[in-house]
Amino acid sequence: MKKLIALALVLVFALPSFATIVEGSQVLYEGGTAPGVKEGALGAFDTSSEEALVFAGEGAKLAIPYAKVTNFNYEEKLARHCGVILTLLIVPFKYRQRRHILTVNYLDEQNAPRVAVFEIAKTAPETLVPILQSRINKCQEERRQARLRQQQKQQEKQQSPQTTERAAQQ
């Protein structure tokens, strides 16, 4: 039994060295329906553009227009679930590693729904999430204003024939 516990502890402590660790400005494309990007591609975000969030990865580039983003979600997930007994043995000695996941739902050029799931460094949400919120909110506000202007024009068109008919009757 002691050998089994010792082996389990060695494996748990050795596993993080084999996993891909995202650090600094690195971003890992976990998966999704984005065309042309392979799962596990390591790259970086370019947030300098006002129009799109750009992921430049290994041999692929993905541009997600802020105007086409329908939803995004940031969350922290445990990297490993060890079970109750192993967790009780490990937690006093080792911090439980967390993965920082950013999920972006958007529409492509044909308005088909797409999703991209990224793992980001633990310091990245401090700047990335506010940037995404402000740029997406700005695009949504512009769309809302454009819809209101269009509705006002339609109402004016509907009212103008009625006023010309009344003027003709008088």
Number of C-alpha atoms within 10 A of each C-alpha: 6 7 8 9 12 11 11 13 14 11 11 16 11 11 10 13 9 7 9 10 14 17 13 11 14 16 25 24 24 19 17 17 14 19 12 10 21 17 15 16 18 21 19 19 19 13 15 10 11 13 16 20 20 17 22 18 20 14 11 14 16 17 15 21 20 23 19 19 23 15 12 17 11 17 12 13 12 11 13 14 10 13 8 9 8 14 14 11 12 16 10 9 8 11 8 14 12 13 17 20 22 21 18 18 19 21 17 17 8 6 9 8 15 17 18 20 21 22 23 26 18 16 12 15 17 9 9 15 14 11 16 18 13 12 20 23 15 15 18 17 13 13 13 12 12 12 12 12 12 12 12 12 12 11 11 11 11 11 11 11 11 11 11 10 10 10 9 8 7 5
